[in-house]
Structure formats: C-alpha cells, structure tokens
C-alpha cells in the first residue's frame, strides 16, 4: 500500500494508538471519503492540528489503519501456507478467520467501503490480503483436485467463502430481530462456524479417495 507506516507499533493507550482506534471505527462506519481528520480528532478528544504530530495526512492515517488490520488478519493465511496444507489445517484456518471477523468486524466493513467507493491503495490491498487465498501452488495434501477443480471453479469457491465470512459481520446486524439474538453472541458464532465448516466440507469434498470410491 502507499505510504507504508513504520514497523513500530504505538504503545497501547498512547495518543497515536487512540487516533488509530478512532480512525478505524470511523473509516469502517463511513468509508474513506466520508471521514475527515476533524471527525477523528473529535472522537479522540484532541484538536485537529494535533493529528499531524502523528500522521501527516488522511491517506497516511488510513494506510496505518489498514496496515494494522492486515498485520492481524493476514497471520492465519501465512500460517496455513507455512507448511503442508492438510484438511485439518484448512479447517483450523477457517475457524480462526471467522473468529477474528466476529471479534473485530471493522476490516470487513472497511473492505466493503473500499469495494464500493475505493480508497488509497485498494489494488495493493487486494494483492496483499486476497491474492494469497487464490494461490494454487499449495494444493491440499491427499486431495490435489477438489470437487470444483475440474470445472475451474475453485477460485470462485474461495471468493464465495470469503464473501460468506465477511458479509456476515456487515449484514447480520440487519437480521438481529429475525435471528432473535445478538449476531455477535457466542451462540451465533457457533452457528456460523458450523455453517461455513459444513459448506467447506461439502464443496471441497473433504473425504479420502477410498471414502469417495465407496460411493460409486
């Protein structure tokens, strides 16, 4: 992404960290274009000029917010790709990323705004966060051709699952009354995990060759 931020993470509770927290919430709520530095300063409780002591402009602040989120959310896919990609490790990755989105829905909301109205470094964001999920150089062990592989739909399946996980945290609040519960409660999280795990197993036919042969 443009204007990379320093690798030094602000101390928790510092002014820079509070600015990042406020900016993350506001960018997630309104998107890049509709958020001003004045809005961020007001939420932090400081004067606007004070922001420039930490971030030179709005783009730099937005980039810092995205970098912090991506550092956190990119960890599970990097871990998955660090060794043999087995069925159990894919399912663990899926559970981890679902839990992360439930714990912090801001990344999904920021990505939704970026998809609809753009923002600084959108193409770089796609390369960094999404492209590793489409990497076909690391097939699942003992399952080199998933159910959708022959039809060339595997990338579409990856996209569909990614949309399923992220759209939940952006859209589920609309269904709060229909669900009859908080969509971010532990019970709702358990149901979401069960759903995406069941779908993943069905789409990628997570069985051994011997088990599949027994169906024929």
Secondary structure, DSSP 8 states (H G I E B T S, - for coil): --S---S----TTSHHHHHHHHHHHHHHHH-STT--HHHHHHHHTS-HHHHTTT-SSHHHHHHHHHHHHHHHHTHHHHHHTTS---HHHHHHHHHHHHHHHHH-THHHHHHHHHHHH--TTHHHHIIIIIGGGG--SS-BTTBSS-TTTTTT-HHHHHHHHHHHHHHHHHHGGGGHHHHTS-TTSHHHHHHHHHHHHHHHHHHTT-S-HHHHHTT-
